[in-house]
Amino acid sequence: MAEKKPIKVLIVCAIGMSSSLLESKTIEAAKTQGFDLEMHAITTPDVGRYDFKEKYVDMVLVAPQVRYKRKSITEMASPYGTVVENIESVTYGMVDGEKLFEQIKEALNL
């Protein structure tokens, strides 16, 4: 039986502090459901230098405070099959890892 590949997700935010907490809660939610989730928070300047071709990710989640960057992020990532979505303000503010993982599963048809 082939091993399942991990789900790879980036969170794009302003400075990464609150996103790192959401990251750990979302990874925990995925683990309890039997999924292997690799998630990393990066800043908006870093996403501008990110090589989506070489460092493939399944999905990019855009934090509420930088949602104005979604269009440019989509232009960079979508040619490589990466899904780009905004994180809902309530999900982000409540640091709701379970709700965010549900969004990931729905967007990636898991």
N, CA, C and O atoms as a GROMACS GRO file, in nm:
protein
  440
    1MET      N    1   0.084  -0.117   0.000
    1MET     CA    2   0.000   0.000   0.000
    1MET      C    3   0.089   0.124   0.000
    1MET      O    4   0.184   0.134   0.078
    2ALA      N    5   0.058   0.218  -0.088
    2ALA     CA    6   0.137   0.341  -0.099
    2ALA      C    7   0.111   0.432   0.021
    2ALA      O    8  -0.002   0.443   0.070
    3GLU      N    9   0.217   0.496   0.064
    3GLU     CA   10   0.204   0.588   0.177
    3GLU      C   11   0.139   0.717   0.129
    3GLU      O   12   0.170   0.768   0.021
    4LYS      N   13   0.048   0.770   0.211
    4LYS     CA   14  -0.018   0.896   0.176
    4LYS      C   15   0.081   1.010   0.186
    4LYS      O   16   0.159   1.020   0.282
    5LYS      N   17   0.078   1.097   0.086
    5LYS     CA   18   0.164   1.215   0.090
    5LYS      C   19   0.105   1.317   0.187
    5LYS      O   20  -0.017   1.328   0.200
    6PRO      N   21   0.190   1.391   0.254
    6PRO     CA   22   0.138   1.494   0.345
    6PRO      C   23   0.070   1.606   0.267
    6PRO      O   24   0.103   1.633   0.151
    7ILE      N   25  -0.025   1.669   0.332
    7ILE     CA   26  -0.090   1.787   0.277
    7ILE      C   27   0.002   1.904   0.311
    7ILE      O   28   0.039   1.923   0.427
    8LYS      N   29   0.039   1.983   0.211
    8LYS     CA   30   0.133   2.093   0.233
    8LYS      C   31   0.060   2.226   0.216
    8LYS      O   32   0.001   2.255   0.112
    9VAL      N   33   0.066   2.308   0.323
    9VAL     CA   34  -0.008   2.434   0.326
    9VAL      C   35   0.081   2.547   0.378
    9VAL      O   36   0.158   2.528   0.473
   10LEU      N   37   0.069   2.663   0.315
   10LEU     CA   38   0.134   2.785   0.365
   10LEU      C   39   0.027   2.879   0.416
   10LEU      O   40  -0.080   2.891   0.357
   11ILE      N   41   0.055   2.947   0.526
   11ILE     CA   42  -0.028   3.057   0.572
   11ILE      C   43   0.052   3.184   0.547
   11ILE      O   44   0.166   3.197   0.592
   12VAL      N   45  -0.007   3.278   0.475
   12VAL     CA   46   0.059   3.406   0.450
   12VAL      C   47  -0.002   3.510   0.544
   12VAL      O   48  -0.123   3.528   0.549
   13CYS      N   49   0.085   3.578   0.617
   13CYS     CA   50   0.038   3.676   0.715
   13CYS      C   51   0.133   3.795   0.718
   13CYS      O   52   0.230   3.801   0.642
   14ALA      N   53   0.105   3.888   0.807
   14ALA     CA   54   0.187   4.009   0.815
   14ALA      C   55   0.322   3.981   0.881
   14ALA      O   56   0.426   4.008   0.821
   15ILE      N   57   0.321   3.926   1.004
   15ILE     CA   58   0.449   3.902   1.072
   15ILE      C   59   0.465   3.760   1.126
   15ILE      O   60   0.574   3.724   1.171
   16GLY      N   61   0.361   3.680   1.122
   16GLY     CA   62   0.375   3.539   1.156
   16GLY      C   63   0.351   3.497   1.299
   16GLY      O   64   0.356   3.378   1.329
   17MET      N   65   0.326   3.590   1.389
   17MET     CA   66   0.313   3.551   1.529
   17MET      C   67   0.182   3.478   1.558
   17MET      O   68   0.185   3.366   1.610
   18SER      N   69   0.069   3.538   1.526
   18SER     CA   70  -0.058   3.471   1.554
   18SER      C   71  -0.080   3.352   1.461
   18SER      O   72  -0.147   3.256   1.497
   19SER      N   73  -0.024   3.360   1.342
   19SER     CA   74  -0.039   3.250   1.247
   19SER      C   75   0.031   3.124   1.295
   19SER      O   76  -0.015   3.013   1.266
   20SER      N   77   0.140   3.138   1.367
   20SER     CA   78   0.210   3.019   1.414
   20SER      C   79   0.126   2.942   1.515
   20SER      O   80   0.134   2.819   1.520
   21LEU      N   81   0.046   3.010   1.596
   21LEU     CA   82  -0.044   2.942   1.688
   21LEU      C   83  -0.155   2.871   1.612
   21LEU      O   84  -0.190   2.757   1.643
   22LEU      N   85  -0.211   2.938   1.512
   22LEU     CA   86  -0.314   2.877   1.429
   22LEU      C   87  -0.257   2.756   1.355
   22LEU      O   88  -0.325   2.654   1.338
   23GLU      N   89  -0.134   2.767   1.311
   23GLU     CA   90  -0.065   2.657   1.244
   23GLU      C   91  -0.060   2.534   1.334
   23GLU      O   92  -0.097   2.425   1.290
   24SER      N   93  -0.017   2.550   1.458
   24SER     CA   94  -0.005   2.433   1.546
   24SER      C   95  -0.141   2.373   1.579
   24SER      O   96  -0.154   2.251   1.589
   25LYS      N   97  -0.243   2.457   1.597
   25LYS     CA   98  -0.378   2.405   1.626
   25LYS      C   99  -0.436   2.331   1.505
   25LYS      O  100  -0.508   2.232   1.522
   26THR      N  101  -0.406   2.378   1.385
   26THR     CA  102  -0.457   2.313   1.264
   26THR      C  103  -0.387   2.180   1.241
   26THR      O  104  -0.451   2.082   1.203
   27ILE      N  105  -0.258   2.174   1.264
   27ILE     CA  106  -0.183   2.048   1.252
   27ILE      C  107  -0.237   1.947   1.352
   27ILE      O  108  -0.253   1.829   1.319
   28GLU      N  109  -0.266   1.992   1.472
   28GLU     CA  110  -0.323   1.905   1.575
   28GLU      C  111  -0.460   1.851   1.532
   28GLU      O  112  -0.488   1.732   1.549
   29ALA      N  113  -0.544   1.937   1.475
   29ALA     CA  114  -0.676   1.894   1.427
   29ALA      C  115  -0.663   1.791   1.316
   29ALA      O  116  -0.738   1.693   1.313
   30ALA      N  117  -0.569   1.812   1.225
   30ALA     CA  118  -0.547   1.717   1.116
   30ALA      C  119  -0.501   1.582   1.170
   30ALA      O  120  -0.548   1.477   1.126
   31LYS      N  121  -0.409   1.586   1.265
   31LYS     CA  122  -0.355   1.463   1.323
   31LYS      C  123  -0.465   1.380   1.389
   31LYS      O  124  -0.467   1.258   1.375
   32THR      N  125  -0.558   1.446   1.460
   32THR     CA  126  -0.666   1.372   1.527
   32THR      C  127  -0.760   1.306   1.426
   32THR      O  128  -0.831   1.212   1.460
   33GLN      N  129  -0.760   1.356   1.302
   33GLN     CA  130  -0.843   1.297   1.197
   33GLN      C  131  -0.764   1.202   1.107
   33GLN      O  132  -0.816   1.153   1.007
   34GLY      N  133  -0.638   1.176   1.142
   34GLY     CA  134  -0.558   1.081   1.067
   34GLY      C  135  -0.489   1.137   0.944
   34GLY      O  136  -0.448   1.061   0.856
   35PHE      N  137  -0.474   1.269   0.936
   35PHE     CA  138  -0.408   1.332   0.822
   35PHE      C  139  -0.270   1.381   0.862
   35PHE      O  140  -0.247   1.420   0.977
   36ASP      N  141  -0.178   1.378   0.766
   36ASP     CA  142  -0.044   1.432   0.784
   36ASP      C  143  -0.041   1.570   0.719
   36ASP      O  144  -0.046   1.580   0.596
   37LEU      N  145  -0.034   1.674   0.799
   37LEU     CA  146  -0.039   1.811   0.750
   37LEU      C  147   0.093   1.880   0.779
   37LEU      O  148   0.136   1.888   0.894
   38GLU      N  149   0.155   1.931   0.674
   38GLU     CA  150   0.275   2.015   0.688
   38GLU      C  151   0.231   2.157   0.662
   38GLU      O  152   0.186   2.190   0.552
   39MET      N  153   0.242   2.242   0.761
   39MET     CA  154   0.194   2.378   0.749
   39MET      C  155   0.300   2.474   0.800
   39MET      O  156   0.363   2.450   0.903
   40HIS      N  157   0.319   2.583   0.727
   40HIS     CA  158   0.418   2.683   0.765
   40HIS      C  159   0.362   2.822   0.743
   40HIS      O  160   0.294   2.846   0.643
   41ALA      N  161   0.390   2.912   0.834
   41ALA     CA  162   0.350   3.052   0.820
   41ALA      C  163   0.466   3.131   0.761
   41ALA      O  164   0.581   3.117   0.805
   42ILE      N  165   0.435   3.214   0.661
   42ILE     CA  166   0.536   3.302   0.603
   42ILE      C  167   0.477   3.442   0.590
   42ILE      O  168   0.356   3.460   0.586
   43THR      N  169   0.564   3.540   0.583
   43THR     CA  170   0.520   3.679   0.572
   43THR      C  171   0.494   3.717   0.427
   43THR      O  172   0.535   3.646   0.335
   44THR      N  173   0.426   3.829   0.407
   44THR     CA  174   0.398   3.872   0.270
   44THR      C  175   0.525   3.899   0.189
   44THR      O  176   0.528   3.863   0.072
   45PRO      N  177   0.630   3.960   0.246
   45PRO     CA  178   0.753   3.974   0.166
   45PRO      C  179   0.812   3.838   0.127
   45PRO      O  180   0.864   3.822   0.016
   46ASP      N  181   0.804   3.741   0.218
   46ASP     CA  182   0.859   3.608   0.188
   46ASP      C  183   0.781   3.537   0.079
   46ASP      O  184   0.840   3.466  -0.002
   47VAL      N  185   0.649   3.555   0.076
   47VAL     CA  186   0.571   3.487  -0.028
   47VAL      C  187   0.606   3.542  -0.166
   47VAL      O  188   0.596   3.471  -0.266
   48GLY      N  189   0.646   3.668  -0.172
   48GLY     CA  190   0.688   3.726  -0.300
   48GLY      C  191   0.813   3.661  -0.356
   48GLY      O  192   0.838   3.666  -0.476
   49ARG      N  193   0.893   3.600  -0.268
   49ARG     CA  194   1.017   3.532  -0.310
   49ARG      C  195   1.003   3.380  -0.311
   49ARG      O  196   1.098   3.309  -0.343
   50TYR      N  197   0.885   3.331  -0.276
   50TYR     CA  198   0.864   3.186  -0.266
   50TYR      C  199   0.862   3.123  -0.404
   50TYR      O  200   0.797   3.175  -0.495
   51ASP      N  201   0.932   3.012  -0.422
   51ASP     CA  202   0.937   2.942  -0.550
   51ASP      C  203   0.833   2.830  -0.549
   51ASP      O  204   0.861   2.718  -0.504
   52PHE      N  205   0.714   2.859  -0.600
   52PHE     CA  206   0.605   2.762  -0.598
   52PHE      C  207   0.633   2.642  -0.688
   52PHE      O  208   0.576   2.534  -0.667
   53LYS      N  209   0.718   2.658  -0.787
   53LYS     CA  210   0.753   2.545  -0.874
   53LYS      C  211   0.844   2.446  -0.801
   53LYS      O  212   0.822   2.325  -0.807
   54GLU      N  213   0.944   2.496  -0.733
   54GLU     CA  214   1.042   2.411  -0.665
   54GLU      C  215   0.993   2.360  -0.529
   54GLU      O  216   1.028   2.250  -0.488
   55LYS      N  217   0.914   2.441  -0.460
   55LYS     CA  218   0.867   2.406  -0.325
   55LYS      C  219   0.716   2.394  -0.328
   55LYS      O  220   0.646   2.475  -0.267
   56TYR      N  221   0.665   2.295  -0.398
   56TYR     CA  222   0.522   2.279  -0.419
   56TYR      C  223   0.445   2.273  -0.287
   56TYR      O  224   0.487   2.207  -0.192
   57VAL      N  225   0.333   2.344  -0.283
   57VAL     CA  226   0.237   2.332  -0.174
   57VAL      C  227   0.099   2.311  -0.234
   57VAL      O  228   0.070   2.359  -0.344
   58ASP      N  229   0.015   2.238  -0.162
   58ASP     CA  230  -0.121   2.213  -0.209
   58ASP      C  231  -0.208   2.337  -0.199
   58ASP      O  232  -0.296   2.359  -0.283
   59MET      N  233  -0.183   2.418  -0.096
   59MET     CA  234  -0.272   2.529  -0.068
   59MET      C  235  -0.199   2.643  -0.001
   59MET      O  236  -0.106   2.623   0.077
   60VAL      N  237  -0.243   2.765  -0.032
   60VAL     CA  238  -0.198   2.884   0.039
   60VAL      C  239  -0.321   2.947   0.103
   60VAL      O  240  -0.422   2.971   0.037
   61LEU      N  241  -0.311   2.973   0.232
   61LEU     CA  242  -0.418   3.039   0.307
   61LEU      C  243  -0.372   3.180   0.341
   61LEU      O  244  -0.263   3.200   0.397
   62VAL      N  245  -0.454   3.278   0.307
   62VAL     CA  246  -0.418   3.418   0.325
   62VAL      C  247  -0.489   3.472   0.449
   62VAL      O  248  -0.612   3.469   0.458
   63ALA      N  249  -0.411   3.522   0.544
   63ALA     CA  250  -0.465   3.576   0.669
   63ALA      C  251  -0.547   3.703   0.642
   63ALA      O  252  -0.521   3.774   0.545
   64PRO      N  253  -0.646   3.730   0.727
   64PRO     CA  254  -0.734   3.846   0.705
   64PRO      C  255  -0.662   3.980   0.687
   64PRO      O  256  -0.703   4.061   0.605
   65GLN      N  257  -0.556   4.003   0.763
   65GLN     CA  258  -0.489   4.132   0.756
   65GLN      C  259  -0.411   4.155   0.627
   65GLN      O  260  -0.368   4.267   0.600
   66VAL      N  261  -0.392   4.050   0.548
   66VAL     CA  262  -0.320   4.065   0.420
   66VAL      C  263  -0.402   4.012   0.302
   66VAL      O  264  -0.346   3.977   0.198
   67ARG      N  265  -0.533   4.005   0.318
   67ARG     CA  266  -0.616   3.950   0.210
   67ARG      C  267  -0.606   4.031   0.081
   67ARG      O  268  -0.639   3.980  -0.026
   68TYR      N  269  -0.562   4.155   0.090
   68TYR     CA  270  -0.541   4.236  -0.030
   68TYR      C  271  -0.434   4.176  -0.121
   68TYR      O  272  -0.425   4.213  -0.238
   69LYS      N  273  -0.353   4.085  -0.069
   69LYS     CA  274  -0.246   4.020  -0.146
   69LYS      C  275  -0.294   3.894  -0.219
   69LYS      O  276  -0.218   3.834  -0.295
   70ARG      N  277  -0.419   3.854  -0.197
   70ARG     CA  278  -0.465   3.726  -0.253
   70ARG      C  279  -0.450   3.720  -0.405
   70ARG      O  280  -0.405   3.618  -0.458
   71LYS      N  281  -0.485   3.826  -0.475
   71LYS     CA  282  -0.478   3.823  -0.621
   71LYS      C  283  -0.334   3.797  -0.668
   71LYS      O  284  -0.312   3.712  -0.755
   72SER      N  285  -0.238   3.868  -0.612
   72SER     CA  286  -0.099   3.849  -0.656
   72SER      C  287  -0.046   3.712  -0.616
   72SER      O  288   0.031   3.651  -0.690
   73ILE      N  289  -0.088   3.663  -0.500
   73ILE     CA  290  -0.046   3.529  -0.457
   73ILE      C  291  -0.106   3.424  -0.550
   73ILE      O  292  -0.038   3.328  -0.588
   74THR      N  293  -0.231   3.442  -0.587
   74THR     CA  294  -0.297   3.348  -0.680
   74THR      C  295  -0.223   3.346  -0.814
   74THR      O  296  -0.203   3.239  -0.871
   75GLU      N  297  -0.184   3.462  -0.863
   75GLU     CA  298  -0.110   3.469  -0.989
   75GLU      C  299   0.022   3.394  -0.982
   75GLU      O  300   0.065   3.335  -1.081
   76MET      N  301   0.087   3.395  -0.866
   76MET     CA  302   0.215   3.325  -0.849
   76MET      C  303   0.197   3.175  -0.832
   76MET      O  304   0.276   3.097  -0.885
   77ALA      N  305   0.093   3.134  -0.758
   77ALA     CA  306   0.080   2.995  -0.715
   77ALA      C  307  -0.008   2.908  -0.805
   77ALA      O  308   0.022   2.790  -0.824
   78SER      N  309  -0.114   2.964  -0.860
   78SER     CA  310  -0.210   2.881  -0.933
   78SER      C  311  -0.154   2.812  -1.057
   78SER      O  312  -0.204   2.705  -1.092
   79PRO      N  313  -0.054   2.867  -1.127
   79PRO     CA  314   0.001   2.792  -1.241
   79PRO      C  315   0.058   2.655  -1.203
   79PRO      O  316   0.077   2.569  -1.289
   80TYR      N  317   0.086   2.635  -1.074
   80TYR     CA  318   0.143   2.508  -1.027
   80TYR      C  319   0.038   2.421  -0.958
   80TYR      O  320   0.073   2.323  -0.892
   81GLY      N  321  -0.089   2.457  -0.974
   81GLY     CA  322  -0.197   2.377  -0.918
   81GLY      C  323  -0.226   2.404  -0.772
   81GLY      O  324  -0.300   2.329  -0.708
   82THR      N  325  -0.169   2.510  -0.718
   82THR     CA  326  -0.189   2.545  -0.578
   82THR      C  327  -0.320   2.621  -0.561
   82THR      O  328  -0.346   2.717  -0.634
   83VAL      N  329  -0.400   2.579  -0.465
   83VAL     CA  330  -0.526   2.646  -0.432
   83VAL      C  331  -0.495   2.762  -0.337
   83VAL      O  332  -0.418   2.746  -0.243
   84VAL      N  333  -0.555   2.878  -0.362
   84VAL     CA  334  -0.535   2.994  -0.276
   84VAL      C  335  -0.671   3.040  -0.223
   84VAL      O  336  -0.764   3.064  -0.300
   85GLU      N  337  -0.682   3.051  -0.090
   85GLU     CA  338  -0.806   3.096  -0.027
   85GLU      C  339  -0.775   3.188   0.089
   85GLU      O  340  -0.667   3.184   0.147
   86ASN      N  341  -0.873   3.272   0.121
   86ASN     CA  342  -0.864   3.357   0.240
   86ASN      C  343  -0.905   3.278   0.363
   86ASN      O  344  -0.989   3.189   0.355
   87ILE      N  345  -0.846   3.311   0.475
   87ILE     CA  346  -0.890   3.258   0.604
   87ILE      C  347  -0.997   3.353   0.656
   87ILE      O  348  -0.978   3.474   0.658
   88GLU      N  349  -1.110   3.298   0.697
   88GLU     CA  350  -1.216   3.381   0.753
   88GLU      C  351  -1.167   3.451   0.880
   88GLU      O  352  -1.092   3.393   0.959
   89SER      N  353  -1.210   3.575   0.897
   89SER     CA  354  -1.166   3.655   1.013
   89SER      C  355  -1.198   3.588   1.146
   89SER      O  356  -1.116   3.590   1.238
   90VAL      N  357  -1.316   3.529   1.157
   90VAL     CA  358  -1.356   3.465   1.283
   90VAL      C  359  -1.268   3.342   1.310
   90VAL      O  360  -1.224   3.322   1.423
   91THR      N  361  -1.243   3.263   1.208
   91THR     CA  362  -1.156   3.145   1.223
   91THR      C  363  -1.018   3.188   1.269
   91THR      O  364  -0.960   3.128   1.360
   92TYR      N  365  -0.965   3.291   1.207
   92TYR     CA  366  -0.832   3.341   1.240
   92TYR      C  367  -0.829   3.399   1.382
   92TYR      O  368  -0.741   3.368   1.461
   93GLY      N  369  -0.927   3.484   1.412
   93GLY     CA  370  -0.932   3.550   1.542
   93GLY      C  371  -0.952   3.455   1.658
   93GLY      O  372  -0.897   3.476   1.766
   94MET      N  373  -1.031   3.350   1.635
   94MET     CA  374  -1.057   3.251   1.741
   94MET      C  375  -0.951   3.141   1.744
   94MET      O  376  -0.956   3.052   1.828
   95VAL      N  377  -0.854   3.148   1.653
   95VAL     CA  378  -0.748   3.048   1.640
   95VAL      C  379  -0.812   2.909   1.635
   95VAL      O  380  -0.775   2.819   1.710
   96ASP      N  381  -0.909   2.894   1.545
   96ASP     CA  382  -0.988   2.772   1.533
   96ASP      C  383  -0.925   2.677   1.432
   96ASP      O  384  -0.960   2.677   1.314
   97GLY      N  385  -0.832   2.595   1.480
   97GLY     CA  386  -0.762   2.500   1.394
   97GLY      C  387  -0.854   2.397   1.332
   97GLY      O  388  -0.833   2.356   1.218
   98GLU      N  389  -0.956   2.355   1.404
   98GLU     CA  390  -1.049   2.256   1.350
   98GLU      C  391  -1.127   2.313   1.232
   98GLU      O  392  -1.142   2.247   1.129
   99LYS      N  393  -1.176   2.435   1.246
   99LYS     CA  394  -1.251   2.497   1.137
   99LYS      C  395  -1.160   2.522   1.017
   99LYS      O  396  -1.202   2.503   0.903
  100LEU      N  397  -1.037   2.564   1.042
  100LEU     CA  398  -0.945   2.588   0.932
  100LEU      C  399  -0.912   2.457   0.860
  100LEU      O  400  -0.902   2.455   0.738
  101PHE      N  401  -0.896   2.348   0.935
  101PHE     CA  402  -0.868   2.220   0.869
  101PHE      C  403  -0.988   2.175   0.786
  101PHE      O  404  -0.970   2.115   0.680
  102GLU      N  405  -1.108   2.203   0.832
  102GLU     CA  406  -1.227   2.171   0.753
  102GLU      C  407  -1.225   2.250   0.621
  102GLU      O  408  -1.262   2.196   0.516
  103GLN      N  409  -1.183   2.376   0.627
  103GLN     CA  410  -1.172   2.457   0.505
  103GLN      C  411  -1.069   2.396   0.410
  103GLN      O  412  -1.091   2.390   0.289
  104ILE      N  413  -0.957   2.351   0.464
  104ILE     CA  414  -0.853   2.288   0.382
  104ILE      C  415  -0.907   2.162   0.315
  104ILE      O  416  -0.889   2.143   0.195
  105LYS      N  417  -0.973   2.077   0.393
  105LYS     CA  418  -1.027   1.952   0.337
  105LYS      C  419  -1.128   1.980   0.227
  105LYS      O  420  -1.128   1.914   0.123
  106GLU      N  421  -1.214   2.077   0.250
  106GLU     CA  422  -1.316   2.110   0.150
  106GLU      C  423  -1.252   2.164   0.022
  106GLU      O  424  -1.290   2.124  -0.088
  107ALA      N  425  -1.157   2.254   0.036
  107ALA     CA  426  -1.092   2.315  -0.081
  107ALA      C  427  -1.013   2.213  -0.162
  107ALA      O  428  -1.004   2.225  -0.285
  108LEU      N  429  -0.955   2.114  -0.094
  108LEU     CA  430  -0.872   2.014  -0.162
  108LEU      C  431  -0.947   1.884  -0.191
  108LEU      O  432  -0.888   1.786  -0.236
  109ASN      N  433  -1.078   1.884  -0.165
  109ASN     CA  434  -1.162   1.766  -0.189
  109ASN      C  435  -1.109   1.641  -0.119
  109ASN      O  436  -1.096   1.536  -0.181
  110LEU      N  437  -1.079   1.653   0.008
  110LEU     CA  438  -1.026   1.540   0.086
  110LEU      C  439  -1.136   1.474   0.166
  110LEU      O  440  -1.111   1.377   0.237
   0.00000   0.00000   0.00000
